Amino acid sequence: QVQLVESGGGLVQAGGSLRLSCAASGRTSGSYAMGWFRQAPGKEREFVAAISKNGDYTDYADSVKGRFTISRDGAKNMVYLQMNSLKPEDTAVYYCNANPIFIIKYRPGASWGQGTQVTVSS
C-alpha cells in the first residue's frame, strides 16, 4: 500500500489560486494512478480530478474543469493540483488518493492521505 501526505492548503480569497501537493511513498508508489477528492462540511466526499500512472490521461469533475489542473512528477513521486479562479464553494478538505487501476473514470482506491483544508472566502 502507498502512503500519501497532502500539503498546500490554506485560506484564499475568491478568484485566487492555490497549489496542493501530494507526496507518495512506498515501494510501488510509481505504479498508481492518483486522484484528488474533497469533502465539505455536511457533504459526502466527491471526486475532483485524477491522473493516470504515466500522466498521459486526466479526468476532472465538471465543477472544476477549466479551473483546476492535475499533474504529477514521477521522479519525485509527487502529484499536484493547481487550483485557479477559486470559489467559496470550493471550500473543503482535499484528499489525495491512489489506485493501481484507472479505466476511463477514476474510482477511489484504498490509500488516502490525511487531507488538507482549503478555505475560500467571498
C-alpha positions as CSV (number, residue, x, y, z in Angstrom):
1,Q,0.0,0.0,0.0
2,V,1.2,3.5,-0.8
3,Q,1.4,6.3,1.8
4,L,0.2,9.7,0.9
5,V,0.8,13.1,2.5
6,E,-1.0,16.3,1.3
7,S,0.1,19.9,1.8
8,G,-0.5,23.3,0.4
9,G,-4.0,24.1,1.7
10,G,-4.9,27.4,3.2
11,L,-7.1,30.5,3.2
12,V,-7.6,32.4,0.0
13,Q,-10.0,35.0,-1.4
14,A,-12.4,34.2,-4.1
15,G,-10.7,34.4,-7.5
16,G,-7.3,33.4,-6.0
17,S,-5.2,30.4,-6.6
18,L,-3.6,27.6,-4.5
19,R,-1.5,24.6,-5.4
20,L,-1.9,21.4,-3.5
21,S,0.8,18.8,-3.3
22,C,0.6,15.1,-2.5
23,A,3.8,13.1,-1.7
24,A,3.6,9.4,-2.3
25,S,5.9,6.9,-0.7
26,G,6.1,3.2,-0.8
27,R,7.8,0.6,-2.9
28,T,5.3,0.7,-5.7
29,S,4.1,4.3,-5.5
30,G,5.0,4.8,-9.1
31,S,2.6,2.2,-10.2
32,Y,-0.5,4.0,-9.1
33,A,-2.9,6.4,-10.8
34,M,-3.7,9.3,-8.5
35,G,-6.8,11.2,-7.7
36,W,-7.9,14.2,-5.7
37,F,-11.2,14.2,-3.7
38,R,-12.8,16.8,-1.5
39,Q,-15.3,16.8,1.3
40,A,-17.2,19.9,2.5
41,P,-18.9,20.1,5.9
42,G,-22.1,18.1,5.9
43,K,-21.5,16.7,2.4
44,E,-20.2,13.4,1.0
45,R,-16.6,13.1,-0.3
46,E,-16.6,13.9,-4.0
47,F,-14.2,13.3,-6.9
48,V,-12.2,16.3,-8.1
49,A,-9.5,15.1,-10.5
50,A,-7.4,12.2,-11.5
51,I,-4.3,11.4,-13.5
52,S,-3.0,8.1,-15.0
53,K,0.2,6.4,-13.9
54,N,2.3,8.0,-16.7
55,G,0.4,11.3,-16.7
56,D,-1.0,10.9,-20.2
57,Y,-4.6,10.9,-19.2
58,T,-6.6,13.1,-16.8
59,D,-10.2,13.4,-15.7
60,Y,-12.0,16.2,-13.9
61,A,-15.2,16.8,-12.2
62,D,-17.4,19.2,-14.3
63,S,-17.4,21.7,-11.4
64,V,-13.6,22.2,-11.7
65,K,-13.0,21.8,-15.4
66,G,-11.1,24.8,-16.8
67,R,-10.1,26.0,-13.4
68,F,-8.1,23.1,-11.8
69,T,-5.2,21.2,-13.3
70,I,-3.8,17.9,-12.0
71,S,-0.2,16.9,-12.8
72,R,2.5,14.6,-11.5
73,D,6.2,14.3,-11.3
74,G,7.1,10.7,-11.4
75,A,10.8,11.2,-10.5
76,K,9.7,12.9,-7.2
77,N,6.6,10.7,-6.6
78,M,4.6,13.9,-6.3
79,V,1.1,14.8,-7.6
80,Y,-0.2,18.4,-7.8
81,L,-3.5,20.1,-8.0
82,Q,-3.3,23.7,-9.3
83,M,-6.5,25.5,-8.4
84,N,-7.3,28.8,-10.1
85,S,-10.3,31.0,-10.0
86,L,-11.3,29.6,-6.7
87,K,-14.9,30.0,-5.5
88,P,-16.3,29.8,-2.0
89,E,-18.0,26.5,-2.9
90,D,-14.5,25.0,-3.4
91,T,-14.1,25.2,0.4
92,A,-13.4,21.7,1.6
93,V,-10.9,19.3,3.0
94,Y,-8.9,17.9,0.0
95,Y,-7.7,14.4,0.0
96,C,-5.2,12.6,-2.2
97,N,-5.9,9.0,-3.3
98,A,-4.1,6.2,-5.1
99,N,-5.4,3.4,-7.1
100,P,-3.5,1.0,-9.3
101,I,-6.5,0.8,-11.7
102,F,-7.8,3.8,-13.7
103,I,-10.1,2.9,-16.6
104,I,-12.0,5.8,-18.1
105,K,-13.4,7.0,-14.8
106,Y,-11.3,7.1,-11.6
107,R,-12.6,5.1,-8.7
108,P,-11.0,5.7,-5.3
109,G,-8.5,3.1,-4.1
110,A,-7.7,2.1,-0.5
111,S,-4.9,4.6,0.1
112,W,-5.8,8.0,1.4
113,G,-3.9,10.9,2.8
114,Q,-4.9,12.8,5.9
115,G,-6.3,15.8,4.0
116,T,-5.5,19.5,3.7
117,Q,-8.0,22.3,4.4
118,V,-8.9,24.7,1.6
119,T,-11.0,27.7,2.6
120,V,-12.1,30.3,0.0
121,S,-13.6,33.5,1.4
122,S,-16.0,35.6,-0.6
